[in-house]
Structures are given as C-alpha cells and as structure tokens.
Amino acid sequence: MATDAIESLSPVWGRITDIVVDRGEGSCLYDTVGRRYLDFTCGIAVTNTGHCHPKVVAAIQAQAARLIHGQINILFHQPMLDLVGELQTVVPLALDSFFFSNSGAEAVEGAVKLCKHATGRPNVIVFSGSFHGRTHLTMAMTTSKTVYRVGYQPLVPGIFVAPYPYAYRLGMDEMQAAEHAMAELKRLLKSQTAPDETACIVVEPVLGEGGYVVPPARFMTELRELCDETGILLVADEIQTGFGRTGKFFAVAHFGIVPDVMTMAKGIASGLPLSCVVTRKDLAARWRTGTHGGTFGGNAVACAAGAATLRVIKEEALVENAAERGRQLTLGLRRLQLDFPIIGDVRGLGLMVATEFTSEGQPATTTAKALVKTAQEAGLLLLTCGTYDNVIRWIPPLVVTQDEIEEALDIFAAALDNTITS
Ligand SMILES: Cc1ncc(COP(=O)(O)O)c(C=O)c1O
C-alpha cells in the first residue's frame, strides 16, 4: 500500500532519502519502524524550535478548534494581530508594515511587486548563487543551479545578476572579494541596467542554497550605501537566515544594516506554511491597494503557530543557543578539517554552517554526497548545497543540545573515516 502510494507521487521532487517518517520531537525524527535520526536538515531550515514544540502544538490545537480560516480581505483575526505584535519586537524598528503569504517564493514575488510600485522602475538585480524560489519570477531570480530552470526558459525578463562575494570560490581574501563584487555590481549599473531603471537589489545576507557563504561585512555596508545613493531599494531575503538561525534574530543585524524590505518564511511558524514581507510604511503606502493578495495568506492557524514560535524563540533564548552551539559545531568541524584536508572550508554564522569539499581545487561532489549517505545510515540527516553540491550544510534546530552536537560530530567523523579511507 505504502509502496503503491509512493510510486504514485510525482517524480518531479528530487529525493534525498526514502525514510517514511512517523513523528518528530525536538532535534529528532523517528521513522515508521521506530528508528531515530538526528535531524540536522530541519526540513530545510524550518523547524527552528525543534519538531513539535509543545507550546507551538498547543497554539495550533487551540486555534484550530476556534477558527481555521478567516480570509484577510474579508476579516481581521486575532492570531495575525498577535503575530504582528510579536514580529514588531524583533524586526528592525524602521520596518513596520507587514504583508503575509504562504511560501518563501510568494514573499519574494510580493517584495519585487512592492518595489516596482514603490519606485516605478522595472528591473531587479540578484546575485550569483542566489535561490529565491521556483515560481516563474523567482526562478528567473535563482542562479544557484541550472536544474531549477532547465526546460522552463525563457524566463521573466528584467533580472540582472551580479557576483556574490564568495571569497573561497574566488580564491580571494574577504577584502578582495568585497572589492571585486562591488566593482562588478557598479559595472552592471553602468553597462546593463541603469539605476533609474532598477527597482531593487535582492540579497541573501548569508547565501543559502548557493553554498552557505557569509559575505564580508564591508560588502553589505557598501551595498546599503549604494542603494541610498541610487534610490534602488535593498531587499534582504531572510527566508533561510531568519528567526535566530545565524545567532541573531535576523542576519542583517550582523552587518549593522537595515534593508528597505525583508522577506521571511521557513522558520517563522515552525513548519506551518506562512511567509511575510515587511517594509517601511512610506513604501507600503505606494503599493496600490488591491494589486496584490491571496486567499490563504496569513492563515489563522499558521499565524497562531507563528506567534507561538516567536514567543518560544524569545523565552527559551534560542538565538543565544544558536550562537553558542554554532561555535561548538564550527570548532568541531575545524578540528576534523585538520585530519581531512578534503574539507576545504568551514564557514558560517550561528547554526547556518557549511563544510565545502574540494580536491585539488575542484569541487569534491562525490565525496560530499557519499558522506551525507553514510551519515544518514548512521542516524544523522544532512543536506548538501552549492552549485556543485559539494557543500554539506549543517542546520540543526535552535533547540539542539551540546550532547546532540557532539553526537553529530562523532557520526560525521566516523563517516569521514569510512568514506575517505575506503
Ligand atoms: C533564501 C530563500 N529564498 C526563497 C526561498 C523559497 O522559499 P519556498 O521554498 O518556501 O518557496 C528559499 C527556499 O529555500 C530560500 O532559501
């Protein structure tokens, strides 16, 4: 029966494992035969409060019994108002107008539509290695891998791509990478899309799907200055980096910059579908009423889960835990790097950590994939990322304990021993 159903699922989903999951609790998943897995994928950076946090579950159950759907064009509902109240305490102060939708891609679509109205300009700049979603617009804004676009081209026009300051890939130090990326961005504004035709620059404050790359702080501050000088709006896509993941509530705080628009999803509601675009009220006032919306955006149960998620993150000091456990994880991986030079780079912020595998300067994709498989067999779930899939990303829940990090490092060390020597 289960096999029949599995065979009836669309083959368009790329698959990572064949695990049939039964339940989740904290940092762990349990399959239908009771096997435990340490989940260091977090459903792709979603379950920041851990699987089925009791306070989030209680909020979902209570709201489901009261009101499931209260459509936002027709009604206001309390969970959305509560969520706005919670978000106001964590987003940059200047950002005070919230729009809700269901997925990350929808939030990015919304952000670009807002920027087009607010500026009256048509074009968008993104960075190489970016991932912003899988709709037609966000596919055009996604440059991490061709698999996300193949067979769908030509895509939405008016999207221009500048290099991300990926120091390790460029073989540069941070300063050189920042200078190179800024010079190329300025060249793009001279050669391909003039500032007065450019609505926004959309940046991931830590590159996600493209390889978990932390940009030099100098690049981010210069990006803010460039946007101020040109009237181009700066959109921070915090969909993967938000809600404590990087050891700050939002990653832009690491660089001391405030974007004009921020997109959020993934960790916002501990696994219920919800996303958000936040901007300044003066920009929101230029987003013409009725020109954007959606049936389900800001669903009552999802908003209740979101408000509970934010309270849990604050009450349980999960942002601080992300910073602390992130240091432990990064240190442990750097120790392994000394024994296994195929780990070319260990980088990250908080619990958004990457190990990039390279051999003789080339991406060691086979090794990275073999390690993910061996770790899975030993009970640790990991994911790869990067254009060449040669980066293993470490994204445990923010509730992860010191012992669980040690357990994961032990499993990974054994997987390295097996994979590299065999
Ligand atoms: C930075 C970023 N933006 C946008 C998206 C798209 O989000 P969704 O898959 O919810 O549409 C993702 C998903 O991985 C992401 O990491």
Ligand as a Chemical Component Dictionary entry (heavy atoms), coordinates in Angstrom:
data_LIG
# 
_chem_comp.id                   LIG 
_chem_comp.type                 NON-POLYMER 
_chem_comp.pdbx_formal_charge   0 
_chem_comp.three_letter_code    LIG 
# 
loop_
_chem_comp_atom.comp_id 
_chem_comp_atom.atom_id 
_chem_comp_atom.alt_atom_id 
_chem_comp_atom.type_symbol 
_chem_comp_atom.charge 
_chem_comp_atom.model_Cartn_x 
_chem_comp_atom.model_Cartn_y 
_chem_comp_atom.model_Cartn_z 
_chem_comp_atom.pdbx_ordinal 
LIG C1 C1 C 0 16.721 32.419 0.599  1  
LIG C2 C2 C 0 15.484 31.730 0.101  2  
LIG N1 N1 N 0 14.541 32.440 -0.539 3  
LIG C3 C3 C 0 13.419 31.875 -1.005 4  
LIG C4 C4 C 0 13.191 30.521 -0.861 5  
LIG C5 C5 C 0 11.925 29.903 -1.395 6  
LIG O1 O1 O 0 11.099 29.510 -0.354 7  
LIG P1 P1 P 0 9.923  28.447 -0.609 8  
LIG O2 O2 O 0 10.545 27.135 -0.904 9  
LIG O3 O3 O 0 9.148  28.457 0.677  10 
LIG O4 O4 O 0 9.111  28.981 -1.751 11 
LIG C6 C6 C 0 14.142 29.728 -0.216 12 
LIG C7 C7 C 0 13.958 28.276 -0.074 13 
LIG O5 O5 O 0 14.864 27.501 0.129  14 
LIG C8 C8 C 0 15.320 30.347 0.281  15 
LIG O6 O6 O 0 16.276 29.643 0.896  16 
# 
loop_
_chem_comp_bond.comp_id 
_chem_comp_bond.atom_id_1 
_chem_comp_bond.atom_id_2 
_chem_comp_bond.value_order 
_chem_comp_bond.pdbx_ordinal 
LIG C1 C2 SING 1  
LIG C2 N1 SING 2  
LIG C2 C8 DOUB 3  
LIG N1 C3 DOUB 4  
LIG C3 C4 SING 5  
LIG C4 C5 SING 6  
LIG C4 C6 DOUB 7  
LIG C5 O1 SING 8  
LIG O1 P1 SING 9  
LIG P1 O2 DOUB 10 
LIG P1 O3 SING 11 
LIG P1 O4 SING 12 
LIG C6 C7 SING 13 
LIG C6 C8 SING 14 
LIG C7 O5 DOUB 15 
LIG C8 O6 SING 16 
# 
